[in-house]
Amino acid sequence: MVEKALRRLGELAAVDEIQLEIALYGGTAMMLAYNRRVTTRDVDAVVIPSKAAERYIRQIAQELSLHEKWLNDDVRVYLGVRGQTRPLEKFSDNPGLRINVATAGYLLAMKALACRDALPGYEGDLGDLEWLIRKMNIQSVEEIQEHIDKYYEDDAIALDKVKILRQIIEKVHQGGKGE
């Protein structure tokens, strides 16, 4: 459904001869760029120009029976000062829309700082962190902090999250290189 909604967003923008630029984060980035997830609650994204996209987003919500905030730009609050994205090639044929996705290192930094537990109806960050740590062959919490330092000035992993991250790293390296 997410791909369909994003493609429809590009179609609507192209009709009005508008070029939207979207940067994807969170579960959507994990799903579309890294094939990590099957679903996500909403699309954490920044859309430029945002005012032009608002009407299309509402229209798509009605057309596809999605929540009106299916494309959620609240992620802006959590972006690092030096965030890093790359083009998402699977949408390169979609006129009206250019999509970029957070790099694995940037997602690791974002998710390590949040390190949210799963809740009913919400997967949390721990599964994504395990996957990223495996993919990037992270060996220590210090390596994770190095990624955080690249994107977030003066941010550090909270002490209560260090233990969780160490457990994930240990699990990844004891469990082999599956997935």
Secondary structure, DSSP 4 states (H G I P E B T S, - for coil): -HHHHHHHHHHHHHHTT--EEEEEEHHHHHHHHH---S--SSEEEEEESHHHHHHHHHHHHHHHT--TTSEEGGGGGG--TT--EEE-GGGTT-TTEEEEEE-HHHHHHHHHHH-PPPBTTB--SHHHHHHHHHHHT---HHHHHHHHHHHSTT----HHHHHHHHHHHHHHHHS-S--
